[in-house]
Amino acid sequence: MLSAKSETFIENLRLYLMTSGKKEKEVNELTEELKLHLIESEKQGKNIEEIIDCSPEHYMNSLKNEMDTDYKSLAKNLPIFFAGVMAYFLMGPALRDEFALNTVQVIGFPIITIIVLTIYVFFLQQAGKKQFSTKNFFLIGVIASASVTGLFILLLLGSGLFVEPFYIGSTTVNWIIVSACSSIFILLAVWSKSWLSIWIPAILFIPDLLFRFSNLTDETILVVSMASFILLFIIMILGLLFKERAKS
């Protein structure tokens, strides 16, 4: 069995190579081969630096430069990412029956989505290369997510203040958007083999459902909204803690 430190190194290496656009099959083969090598070397009392003969960051960079980039996979996955991002930020207005479009939003959404992709790829690569601890990974992840959310909120609210919408969705259109976004979340769950893309939106959009279908005051809905975010962070923290406990 590998030590917890070596397990973390393998996971970080996989994360770094995958977010660098390398082929999943090659990454899996490389990490499995390295895992076997680490097991044998650890039996001889060697640490990771002695085994790879350099720093983890330098080792990861050298592997990245040696491996071919999987442009075909990137071309296939980018539309999925764009669809997921758009679904997150269209779902709320559609649920509140407030979906509308203006020129700034149409131009700004693709631009900000590219910025979002850059932020997350940079964050994940740094997390892998710099060997972030669970605490640092979660903390910086929260900061990255807050920055991304802030950009979209700024676009949605800012554009609404200065530019009149050229399209306002009807109730039927709003429900079509809700159905389309829900389908995207389900497809993302199947694609990623994780329920995260379903239960995270479910928690985040509780306030929008209350806004649309309840007689609760705005203050109550705000409290529920804050509670939803707190619940989401608690679930994420517990998940990370259980994962760390399983490693040890």
DRENDO-1510 file (C-alpha; in Angstrom, 1 decimal, always signed):
<recs>
REC; n; res; u; v; w
REC; 1; MET; +0.0; +0.0; +0.0 .
REC; 2; LEU; +1.1; +3.5; -0.8 .
REC; 3; SER; +1.6; +6.1; +2.0 .
REC; 4; ALA; -0.9; +9.0; +2.2 .
REC; 5; LYS; +1.7; +11.4; +0.8 .
REC; 6; SER; +2.3; +9.3; -2.2 .
REC; 7; GLU; -1.4; +8.7; -2.8 .
REC; 8; THR; -1.9; +12.5; -2.7 .
REC; 9; PHE; +1.0; +13.0; -5.1 .
REC; 10; ILE; -0.5; +10.5; -7.6 .
REC; 11; GLU; -3.9; +12.2; -7.4 .
REC; 12; ASN; -2.3; +15.6; -7.9 .
REC; 13; LEU; -0.3; +14.4; -10.9 .
REC; 14; ARG; -3.5; +13.0; -12.5 .
REC; 15; LEU; -5.3; +16.3; -11.8 .
REC; 16; TYR; -2.5; +18.3; -13.3 .
REC; 17; LEU; -2.1; +16.2; -16.5 .
REC; 18; MET; -5.8; +15.9; -17.1 .
REC; 19; THR; -6.3; +19.7; -16.8 .
REC; 20; SER; -3.4; +20.1; -19.1 .
REC; 21; GLY; -5.3; +18.3; -21.9 .
REC; 22; LYS; -3.5; +15.0; -21.9 .
REC; 23; LYS; -5.1; +11.8; -23.0 .
REC; 24; GLU; -7.0; +10.0; -20.1 .
REC; 25; LYS; -5.8; +6.6; -21.2 .
REC; 26; GLU; -2.2; +7.7; -21.2 .
REC; 27; VAL; -2.5; +9.5; -17.9 .
REC; 28; ASN; -4.1; +6.4; -16.3 .
REC; 29; GLU; -1.3; +4.1; -17.6 .
REC; 30; LEU; +1.4; +6.5; -16.5 .
REC; 31; THR; +0.0; +6.9; -13.0 .
REC; 32; GLU; -0.6; +3.2; -12.5 .
REC; 33; GLU; +3.0; +2.5; -13.6 .
REC; 34; LEU; +4.3; +5.2; -11.2 .
REC; 35; LYS; +2.1; +3.8; -8.4 .
REC; 36; LEU; +3.7; +0.4; -8.7 .
REC; 37; HIS; +7.2; +2.0; -8.8 .
REC; 38; LEU; +6.4; +4.1; -5.7 .
REC; 39; ILE; +5.2; +1.0; -3.8 .
REC; 40; GLU; +8.4; -0.9; -4.4 .
REC; 41; SER; +10.6; +2.2; -3.6 .
REC; 42; GLU; +8.8; +3.0; -0.4 .
REC; 43; LYS; +9.5; -0.5; +0.8 .
REC; 44; GLN; +13.2; +0.5; +0.6 .
REC; 45; GLY; +12.5; +3.6; +2.7 .
REC; 46; LYS; +12.8; +6.1; -0.1 .
REC; 47; ASN; +10.6; +9.3; -0.2 .
REC; 48; ILE; +9.0; +10.8; -3.3 .
REC; 49; GLU; +11.8; +13.3; -4.0 .
REC; 50; GLU; +14.4; +10.5; -4.0 .
REC; 51; ILE; +12.2; +8.4; -6.3 .
REC; 52; ILE; +11.5; +11.0; -8.9 .
REC; 53; ASP; +14.9; +12.6; -8.5 .
REC; 54; CYS; +13.6; +16.2; -8.5 .
REC; 55; SER; +10.8; +18.3; -7.1 .
REC; 56; PRO; +7.2; +17.3; -7.7 .
REC; 57; GLU; +6.6; +20.5; -9.6 .
REC; 58; HIS; +9.5; +20.0; -11.9 .
REC; 59; TYR; +8.5; +16.3; -12.4 .
REC; 60; MET; +5.0; +17.2; -13.4 .
REC; 61; ASN; +6.2; +19.9; -15.8 .
REC; 62; SER; +8.6; +17.5; -17.5 .
REC; 63; LEU; +5.8; +14.9; -18.0 .
REC; 64; LYS; +3.5; +17.5; -19.3 .
REC; 65; ASN; +6.1; +18.6; -21.9 .
REC; 66; GLU; +6.7; +15.0; -23.0 .
REC; 67; MET; +3.1; +13.9; -23.4 .
REC; 68; ASP; +0.9; +14.9; -26.4 .
REC; 69; THR; -2.0; +17.1; -25.9 .
REC; 70; ASP; -5.4; +15.5; -26.7 .
REC; 71; TYR; -6.9; +18.2; -28.9 .
REC; 72; LYS; -9.8; +15.9; -30.0 .
REC; 73; SER; -10.9; +15.4; -26.4 .
REC; 74; LEU; -10.6; +19.1; -25.6 .
REC; 75; ALA; -12.8; +19.9; -28.6 .
REC; 76; LYS; -15.3; +17.4; -27.3 .
REC; 77; ASN; -15.3; +18.5; -23.7 .
REC; 78; LEU; -15.3; +22.3; -24.2 .
REC; 79; PRO; -18.9; +22.5; -25.4 .
REC; 80; ILE; -19.9; +20.4; -22.4 .
REC; 81; PHE; -18.2; +22.9; -20.1 .
REC; 82; PHE; -19.8; +25.8; -21.9 .
REC; 83; ALA; -23.2; +24.2; -21.7 .
REC; 84; GLY; -22.8; +23.5; -17.9 .
REC; 85; VAL; -21.8; +27.1; -17.2 .
REC; 86; MET; -24.6; +28.6; -19.2 .
REC; 87; ALA; -27.1; +26.3; -17.5 .
REC; 88; TYR; -26.0; +27.4; -14.0 .
REC; 89; PHE; -26.6; +31.1; -14.8 .
REC; 90; LEU; -29.8; +30.7; -16.9 .
REC; 91; MET; -31.6; +28.4; -14.5 .
REC; 92; GLY; -32.2; +31.0; -11.8 .
REC; 93; PRO; -33.8; +33.7; -13.9 .
REC; 94; ALA; -35.9; +31.2; -15.7 .
REC; 95; LEU; -37.1; +29.7; -12.4 .
REC; 96; ARG; -38.1; +33.2; -11.2 .
REC; 97; ASP; -39.9; +33.8; -14.6 .
REC; 98; GLU; -37.5; +36.7; -15.2 .
REC; 99; PHE; -35.4; +35.5; -18.1 .
REC; 100; ALA; -34.4; +38.3; -20.5 .
REC; 101; LEU; -31.5; +39.0; -22.8 .
REC; 102; ASN; -29.7; +42.2; -23.8 .
REC; 103; THR; -26.8; +42.9; -26.1 .
REC; 104; VAL; -24.2; +43.1; -23.4 .
REC; 105; GLN; -25.2; +39.7; -22.0 .
REC; 106; VAL; -25.1; +38.0; -25.4 .
REC; 107; ILE; -21.6; +39.4; -26.0 .
REC; 108; GLY; -20.4; +39.1; -22.4 .
REC; 109; PHE; -21.5; +35.5; -21.5 .
REC; 110; PRO; -19.1; +33.8; -24.0 .
REC; 111; ILE; -16.2; +36.1; -22.9 .
REC; 112; ILE; -16.7; +35.5; -19.2 .
REC; 113; THR; -17.2; +31.8; -19.8 .
REC; 114; ILE; -13.7; +31.7; -21.4 .
REC; 115; ILE; -12.4; +33.7; -18.4 .
REC; 116; VAL; -14.1; +31.2; -16.0 .
REC; 117; LEU; -12.5; +28.2; -17.8 .
REC; 118; THR; -9.1; +29.9; -17.6 .
REC; 119; ILE; -9.5; +30.6; -13.8 .
REC; 120; TYR; -10.6; +27.0; -13.0 .
REC; 121; VAL; -7.9; +25.4; -15.2 .
REC; 122; PHE; -5.2; +27.6; -13.6 .
REC; 123; PHE; -6.5; +26.8; -10.1 .
REC; 124; LEU; -6.6; +23.1; -10.7 .
REC; 125; GLN; -3.2; +23.0; -12.3 .
REC; 126; GLN; -1.7; +25.0; -9.4 .
REC; 127; ALA; -3.5; +22.7; -6.9 .
REC; 128; GLY; -1.8; +19.7; -8.5 .
REC; 129; LYS; +1.6; +21.2; -9.2 .
REC; 130; LYS; +2.0; +22.9; -5.8 .
REC; 131; GLN; +0.6; +19.9; -3.8 .
REC; 132; PHE; -2.2; +21.9; -2.1 .
REC; 133; SER; -3.4; +20.6; +1.2 .
REC; 134; THR; -7.1; +19.8; +1.6 .
REC; 135; LYS; -7.5; +23.1; +3.6 .
REC; 136; ASN; -5.8; +25.2; +0.9 .
REC; 137; PHE; -7.5; +23.5; -1.9 .
REC; 138; PHE; -10.9; +24.2; -0.4 .
REC; 139; LEU; -10.1; +27.8; +0.6 .
REC; 140; ILE; -8.7; +28.7; -2.8 .
REC; 141; GLY; -11.5; +26.8; -4.5 .
REC; 142; VAL; -14.0; +28.9; -2.6 .
REC; 143; ILE; -12.2; +32.1; -3.6 .
REC; 144; ALA; -12.1; +31.0; -7.3 .
REC; 145; SER; -15.8; +30.1; -7.2 .
REC; 146; ALA; -16.8; +33.4; -5.6 .
REC; 147; SER; -14.8; +35.3; -8.2 .
REC; 148; VAL; -16.5; +33.4; -11.0 .
REC; 149; THR; -20.0; +34.0; -9.5 .
REC; 150; GLY; -19.2; +37.7; -8.9 .
REC; 151; LEU; -18.3; +38.1; -12.6 .
REC; 152; PHE; -21.6; +36.7; -13.8 .
REC; 153; ILE; -23.6; +38.6; -11.2 .
REC; 154; LEU; -21.8; +41.8; -12.3 .
REC; 155; LEU; -22.7; +41.0; -16.0 .
REC; 156; LEU; -26.3; +40.2; -15.2 .
REC; 157; LEU; -27.0; +43.1; -12.9 .
REC; 158; GLY; -24.7; +45.7; -14.5 .
REC; 159; SER; -26.0; +45.1; -18.0 .
REC; 160; GLY; -29.6; +45.3; -16.8 .
REC; 161; LEU; -29.0; +48.7; -15.3 .
REC; 162; PHE; -27.6; +50.3; -18.5 .
REC; 163; VAL; -29.0; +48.3; -21.4 .
REC; 164; GLU; -32.6; +47.5; -22.2 .
REC; 165; PRO; -33.4; +43.9; -23.0 .
REC; 166; PHE; -34.2; +43.1; -26.6 .
REC; 167; TYR; -35.9; +39.9; -25.6 .
REC; 168; ILE; -38.1; +39.0; -22.5 .
REC; 169; GLY; -39.0; +35.3; -22.2 .
REC; 170; SER; -42.6; +34.2; -21.7 .
REC; 171; THR; -43.6; +31.7; -19.0 .
REC; 172; THR; -43.5; +28.9; -21.6 .
REC; 173; VAL; -40.0; +29.9; -22.7 .
REC; 174; ASN; -38.9; +30.0; -19.1 .
REC; 175; TRP; -40.1; +26.5; -18.5 .
REC; 176; ILE; -38.4; +25.3; -21.7 .
REC; 177; ILE; -35.1; +26.8; -20.4 .
REC; 178; VAL; -35.6; +25.2; -17.0 .
REC; 179; SER; -36.2; +21.8; -18.7 .
REC; 180; ALA; -33.1; +22.3; -20.9 .
REC; 181; CYS; -30.9; +23.3; -18.0 .
REC; 182; SER; -32.1; +20.3; -15.9 .
REC; 183; SER; -31.3; +18.0; -18.8 .
REC; 184; ILE; -27.8; +19.5; -19.0 .
REC; 185; PHE; -27.2; +18.9; -15.3 .
REC; 186; ILE; -28.3; +15.2; -15.7 .
REC; 187; LEU; -26.1; +14.8; -18.8 .
REC; 188; LEU; -23.2; +16.3; -16.8 .
REC; 189; ALA; -23.8; +13.8; -14.0 .
REC; 190; VAL; -23.7; +10.9; -16.5 .
REC; 191; TRP; -20.6; +12.3; -18.3 .
REC; 192; SER; -18.7; +13.0; -15.1 .
REC; 193; LYS; -20.0; +9.9; -13.3 .
REC; 194; SER; -20.8; +12.1; -10.3 .
REC; 195; TRP; -24.0; +13.3; -8.7 .
REC; 196; LEU; -22.4; +16.7; -7.9 .
REC; 197; SER; -23.8; +18.3; -11.0 .
REC; 198; ILE; -27.3; +17.5; -9.8 .
REC; 199; TRP; -27.4; +18.0; -6.1 .
REC; 200; ILE; -25.3; +21.2; -6.1 .
REC; 201; PRO; -27.8; +23.0; -8.5 .
REC; 202; ALA; -30.6; +21.5; -6.5 .
REC; 203; ILE; -29.4; +23.2; -3.3 .
REC; 204; LEU; -28.4; +26.5; -5.0 .
REC; 205; PHE; -31.8; +27.0; -6.8 .
REC; 206; ILE; -34.0; +26.4; -3.7 .
REC; 207; PRO; -34.3; +30.2; -3.1 .
REC; 208; ASP; -35.5; +30.7; -6.7 .
REC; 209; LEU; -38.1; +28.0; -6.3 .
REC; 210; LEU; -39.3; +29.7; -3.1 .
REC; 211; PHE; -39.3; +33.0; -4.9 .
REC; 212; ARG; -41.6; +31.6; -7.6 .
REC; 213; PHE; -43.9; +29.3; -5.8 .
REC; 214; SER; -44.2; +30.6; -2.2 .
REC; 215; ASN; -45.6; +33.6; -0.4 .
REC; 216; LEU; -42.5; +34.0; +1.8 .
REC; 217; THR; -41.0; +37.4; +2.3 .
REC; 218; ASP; -37.8; +38.5; +0.6 .
REC; 219; GLU; -36.1; +38.4; +4.0 .
REC; 220; THR; -37.1; +34.8; +4.6 .
REC; 221; ILE; -35.9; +33.8; +1.1 .
REC; 222; LEU; -32.6; +35.5; +1.8 .
REC; 223; VAL; -32.2; +33.5; +5.0 .
REC; 224; VAL; -33.0; +30.3; +3.1 .
REC; 225; SER; -30.5; +31.3; +0.4 .
REC; 226; MET; -27.7; +31.8; +2.9 .
REC; 227; ALA; -28.6; +28.5; +4.7 .
REC; 228; SER; -28.4; +26.7; +1.3 .
REC; 229; PHE; -24.9; +28.0; +0.7 .
REC; 230; ILE; -23.8; +27.1; +4.2 .
REC; 231; LEU; -25.3; +23.6; +3.8 .
REC; 232; LEU; -23.4; +23.3; +0.5 .
REC; 233; PHE; -20.1; +24.2; +2.0 .
REC; 234; ILE; -20.7; +21.9; +5.0 .
REC; 235; ILE; -21.3; +19.0; +2.6 .
REC; 236; MET; -18.2; +19.8; +0.7 .
REC; 237; ILE; -16.1; +20.1; +3.8 .
REC; 238; LEU; -17.4; +16.8; +5.2 .
REC; 239; GLY; -16.7; +15.1; +1.8 .
REC; 240; LEU; -13.1; +16.3; +1.9 .
REC; 241; LEU; -12.7; +15.2; +5.5 .
REC; 242; PHE; -14.0; +11.7; +4.8 .
REC; 243; LYS; -11.7; +11.5; +1.8 .
REC; 244; GLU; -8.7; +12.5; +4.0 .
REC; 245; ARG; -9.7; +10.0; +6.7 .
REC; 246; ALA; -10.0; +7.3; +4.1 .
REC; 247; LYS; -6.5; +8.0; +2.9 .
REC; 248; SER; -5.1; +7.8; +6.4 .
</recs>
